[in-house]
Amino acid sequence: MKKHINLQVFGRVQGVGYRYSCVEIANKYEVKGFVKNKSDSSVYIEAEGEEDQLTQFTLWCHKGPVWAKVTSINETSGGIKDFDTFKI
């Protein structure tokens, strides 16, 4: 069953390639949506996919790329928006 999640990722997540790596991982797990930087130095993600795909994607989000240091993530669910790609 397709799900939609919203993630706000906190820590050292800007300027470390988080968004670009996020796109690669989303494509790997066939997750659709977007990722963007927020003015409070966090990263905001909206993602859609099957539950197991989103689980794998979210596990990666808690870690991020090598130079990132994720300290916390706020996760909420949302309504399906039928994204057709995953982009920055």
Backbone as a chain_set.jsonl record, in Angstrom:
{"seq": "MKKHINLQVFGRVQGVGYRYSCVEIANKYEVKGFVKNKSDSSVYIEAEGEEDQLTQFTLWCHKGPVWAKVTSINETSGGIKDFDTFKI", "coords": {"N": [[0.841, -1.188, 0.0], [0.578, 2.166, -0.874], [2.199, 4.905, 0.688], [2.528, 8.159, 2.258], [5.004, 10.232, 3.555], [6.281, 12.822, 5.682], [9.302, 14.299, 6.427], [11.401, 15.974, 8.687], [14.621, 16.778, 8.971], [17.191, 17.1, 11.281], [20.337, 18.483, 12.371], [23.777, 18.252, 11.328], [23.207, 18.73, 8.328], [23.134, 20.275, 6.105], [25.09, 21.432, 3.399], [26.641, 19.177, 3.177], [26.124, 17.371, 1.217], [23.726, 16.081, 1.57], [21.127, 16.364, 0.355], [21.6, 15.649, -2.343], [22.569, 13.038, -2.107], [20.312, 11.959, -0.974], [18.496, 11.99, -3.1], [19.676, 10.02, -4.743], [19.388, 7.73, -3.099], [16.608, 7.651, -2.825], [15.881, 7.115, -5.476], [17.048, 4.599, -5.711], [15.397, 3.076, -4.025], [12.996, 3.447, -5.25], [11.385, 5.566, -4.431], [9.298, 8.4, -4.427], [9.075, 12.021, -4.599], [10.277, 14.909, -2.878], [13.155, 16.85, -1.762], [14.387, 19.432, 0.313], [16.318, 22.262, 1.455], [15.867, 23.974, 4.553], [15.338, 27.169, 6.121], [16.071, 27.062, 8.783], [18.296, 25.498, 8.974], [17.72, 22.825, 8.747], [16.659, 19.885, 6.887], [14.023, 19.251, 4.694], [11.756, 16.748, 3.75], [9.487, 15.232, 1.545], [8.004, 12.213, 0.894], [6.955, 9.403, -1.026], [5.815, 6.062, -1.379], [5.863, 2.446, -1.428], [5.328, 0.741, 1.679], [7.554, -0.838, 2.649], [9.62, 0.148, 1.05], [9.694, 2.836, 1.85], [10.433, 2.471, 4.492], [13.091, 1.519, 4.292], [14.215, 3.755, 3.018], [13.788, 5.747, 4.963], [15.345, 4.753, 7.057], [17.883, 5.191, 5.959], [17.782, 8.002, 5.889], [17.999, 8.662, 8.578], [20.647, 8.302, 8.975], [22.137, 9.405, 6.787], [24.5, 10.884, 4.393], [28.112, 10.334, 4.402], [29.387, 12.68, 5.548], [27.419, 13.886, 7.008], [25.648, 14.572, 10.09], [23.165, 13.44, 11.644], [20.881, 14.482, 14.031], [18.245, 14.381, 14.9], [14.938, 13.43, 13.769], [11.83, 14.545, 12.689], [8.882, 12.947, 12.003], [5.979, 12.725, 10.078], [2.81, 11.607, 8.815], [1.1, 11.941, 5.662], [-1.262, 12.998, 3.112], [-1.564, 11.276, -0.008], [0.205, 12.485, -2.806], [0.914, 11.775, -5.299], [3.531, 11.985, -6.592], [5.803, 12.002, -9.363], [8.502, 11.76, -9.651], [11.644, 11.964, -7.851], [13.033, 14.746, -6.492], [15.25, 17.613, -6.024]], "CA": [[0.0, 0.0, 0.0], [1.351, 3.397, -1.007], [2.113, 5.819, 1.825], [3.188, 9.46, 2.136], [5.581, 10.692, 4.809], [6.999, 14.094, 5.731], [10.421, 14.198, 7.354], [12.237, 17.146, 8.888], [15.87, 16.203, 9.447], [17.994, 18.085, 11.997], [21.738, 18.152, 12.625], [24.653, 18.779, 10.276], [22.61, 18.131, 7.137], [23.279, 21.185, 4.967], [26.484, 21.603, 3.007], [27.344, 17.892, 3.27], [25.644, 16.501, 0.145], [22.569, 15.314, 2.029], [20.039, 16.361, -0.626], [21.994, 14.902, -3.541], [22.59, 11.633, -1.711], [18.917, 11.597, -0.739], [17.925, 11.691, -4.417], [20.212, 8.721, -5.161], [18.777, 6.677, -2.286], [15.193, 7.598, -3.203], [15.808, 6.403, -6.752], [17.379, 3.194, -5.438], [14.236, 2.422, -3.414], [11.809, 3.813, -6.035], [10.596, 6.505, -3.64], [9.026, 9.635, -5.163], [8.831, 13.169, -3.736], [11.282, 15.965, -2.986], [13.95, 17.214, -0.596], [14.838, 20.821, 0.22], [16.875, 22.892, 2.641], [15.021, 24.93, 5.256], [16.106, 28.295, 6.662], [16.534, 26.751, 10.138], [19.419, 24.562, 8.784], [17.249, 21.445, 8.631], [16.285, 19.432, 5.559], [12.621, 18.809, 4.668], [11.531, 15.722, 2.734], [8.198, 14.576, 1.363], [8.307, 10.987, 0.17], [5.87, 8.442, -1.23], [6.198, 4.751, -1.899], [5.355, 1.312, -0.665], [5.778, 0.809, 3.072], [8.901, -1.378, 2.823], [10.539, 1.081, 0.396], [9.805, 4.001, 2.725], [11.177, 2.057, 5.685], [14.506, 1.521, 3.927], [14.57, 5.143, 2.748], [13.816, 6.459, 6.248], [16.533, 4.29, 7.78], [19.014, 5.937, 5.411], [17.64, 9.41, 6.289], [18.481, 8.787, 9.955], [22.109, 8.258, 8.928], [22.597, 10.376, 5.808], [25.797, 10.61, 3.78], [29.281, 10.246, 5.289], [29.738, 13.914, 6.269], [26.263, 14.368, 7.773], [25.475, 14.146, 11.483], [21.743, 13.596, 11.934], [20.628, 14.44, 15.471], [16.859, 13.973, 15.11], [14.018, 13.52, 12.631], [10.392, 14.578, 12.962], [8.186, 12.253, 10.924], [4.521, 12.725, 10.09], [2.237, 11.055, 7.586], [0.297, 12.901, 4.92], [-2.059, 12.471, 2.009], [-0.847, 10.946, -1.246], [0.264, 13.572, -3.785], [1.256, 11.147, -6.585], [4.751, 12.496, -7.212], [6.271, 11.087, -10.399], [9.952, 11.679, -9.552], [12.173, 12.484, -6.591], [13.934, 15.809, -6.906], [15.633, 18.654, -5.087]], "C": [[0.882, 1.247, 0.0], [1.093, 4.314, 0.191], [2.838, 7.118, 1.492], [3.723, 9.838, 3.51], [6.253, 12.046, 4.607], [8.08, 13.944, 6.789], [11.093, 15.556, 7.473], [13.47, 16.641, 9.634], [16.738, 17.305, 10.042], [19.407, 17.565, 12.226], [22.612, 18.842, 11.591], [24.218, 18.129, 8.972], [22.606, 19.076, 5.934], [24.763, 21.375, 4.684], [27.302, 20.328, 3.07], [26.881, 16.896, 2.204], [24.412, 15.69, 0.506], [21.481, 15.232, 0.952], [20.379, 15.529, -1.855], [22.048, 13.403, -3.262], [21.176, 11.11, -1.511], [18.227, 11.227, -2.052], [18.393, 10.316, -4.895], [19.539, 7.572, -4.413], [17.294, 6.533, -2.624], [15.024, 6.838, -4.517], [16.102, 4.918, -6.579], [16.16, 2.439, -4.916], [12.922, 2.763, -4.108], [10.829, 4.664, -5.227], [10.461, 7.797, -4.447], [8.786, 10.769, -4.173], [9.863, 14.248, -3.966], [12.015, 16.153, -1.665], [14.389, 18.657, -0.785], [15.427, 21.277, 1.54], [15.866, 23.859, 3.228], [15.91, 26.01, 5.856], [16.624, 28.04, 8.078], [17.682, 25.721, 10.146], [19.003, 23.101, 8.784], [16.997, 21.13, 7.156], [14.867, 18.885, 5.658], [12.428, 17.864, 3.491], [10.058, 15.334, 2.734], [8.458, 13.383, 0.47], [7.089, 10.083, 0.106], [6.413, 7.15, -1.809], [5.512, 3.665, -1.095], [6.007, 1.316, 0.718], [7.203, 0.299, 3.264], [9.957, -0.48, 2.174], [10.77, 2.305, 1.291], [10.581, 3.677, 4.0], [12.671, 2.093, 5.41], [15.016, 2.939, 3.692], [14.724, 5.921, 4.053], [15.011, 6.034, 7.093], [17.774, 5.019, 7.28], [18.959, 7.397, 5.883], [18.146, 9.649, 7.709], [20.009, 8.799, 10.022], [22.655, 9.338, 7.999], [23.93, 9.991, 5.203], [26.923, 10.705, 4.819], [29.503, 11.492, 6.135], [28.594, 14.47, 7.111], [26.325, 13.849, 9.206], [24.027, 14.433, 11.855], [21.542, 13.466, 13.437], [19.19, 14.038, 15.789], [16.065, 14.135, 13.814], [12.6, 13.573, 13.177], [9.696, 13.959, 11.762], [6.672, 12.342, 11.129], [4.035, 12.09, 8.797], [1.374, 12.124, 6.928], [-0.492, 12.21, 3.832], [-1.21, 12.257, 0.771], [-0.943, 12.118, -2.22], [0.632, 13.068, -5.179], [2.421, 11.823, -7.295], [5.185, 11.512, -8.29], [7.792, 10.946, -10.433], [10.345, 12.024, -8.114], [13.213, 13.517, -6.972], [14.237, 16.78, -5.778], [14.788, 19.886, -5.395]], "O": [[1.821, 1.354, 0.789], [-0.039, 4.481, 0.646], [3.653, 7.174, 0.571], [3.002, 9.777, 4.506], [6.727, 12.37, 3.518], [7.809, 13.514, 7.91], [11.33, 16.22, 6.463], [13.385, 16.151, 10.76], [16.993, 18.321, 9.394], [19.638, 16.357, 12.268], [22.244, 19.882, 11.045], [24.776, 17.114, 8.554], [22.124, 18.711, 4.861], [25.581, 21.465, 5.599], [28.531, 20.381, 3.021], [27.209, 15.711, 2.277], [24.087, 14.717, -0.174], [20.972, 14.147, 0.668], [19.535, 14.784, -2.354], [21.621, 12.596, -4.088], [20.876, 9.962, -1.837], [17.463, 10.263, -2.107], [17.589, 9.532, -5.399], [19.166, 6.564, -5.014], [16.78, 5.417, -2.7], [14.122, 6.011, -4.647], [15.478, 4.078, -7.226], [15.913, 1.3, -5.312], [11.85, 2.41, -3.615], [9.613, 4.503, -5.326], [11.422, 8.234, -5.081], [8.348, 10.532, -3.047], [10.284, 14.486, -5.098], [11.577, 15.694, -0.61], [14.725, 19.07, -1.895], [15.088, 20.757, 2.603], [15.101, 24.489, 2.499], [17.102, 25.788, 6.075], [17.531, 28.739, 8.53], [17.998, 25.146, 11.187], [19.862, 22.22, 8.817], [17.108, 22.001, 6.293], [14.543, 18.147, 6.588], [12.875, 18.139, 2.378], [9.458, 15.133, 3.789], [9.063, 13.519, -0.594], [6.299, 10.004, 1.046], [7.342, 7.147, -2.617], [4.698, 3.93, -0.211], [7.108, 1.838, 0.893], [7.988, 0.932, 3.969], [11.068, -0.36, 2.691], [11.905, 2.751, 1.463], [11.305, 4.525, 4.521], [13.437, 2.637, 6.206], [16.119, 3.285, 4.117], [15.687, 6.669, 4.222], [15.622, 6.862, 7.769], [18.622, 5.422, 8.077], [19.992, 7.965, 6.24], [18.666, 10.724, 8.008], [20.59, 9.254, 11.008], [23.539, 10.102, 8.387], [24.443, 8.903, 5.461], [26.701, 11.107, 5.961], [29.782, 11.376, 7.328], [28.788, 15.432, 7.854], [26.96, 12.835, 9.495], [23.698, 15.524, 12.32], [21.965, 12.486, 14.05], [18.934, 13.424, 16.825], [16.457, 14.863, 12.902], [12.211, 12.76, 14.016], [9.897, 14.397, 10.629], [6.16, 12.068, 12.214], [4.762, 12.042, 7.805], [0.97, 13.093, 7.571], [-0.404, 10.995, 3.652], [-0.245, 12.985, 0.539], [-2.019, 12.675, -2.436], [0.658, 13.845, -6.133], [2.312, 12.192, -8.465], [4.96, 10.31, -8.151], [8.317, 10.106, -11.162], [9.497, 12.332, -7.278], [14.166, 13.211, -7.689], [13.588, 16.778, -4.732], [14.928, 20.913, -4.73]]}, "num_chains": 1, "name": "protein.A"}
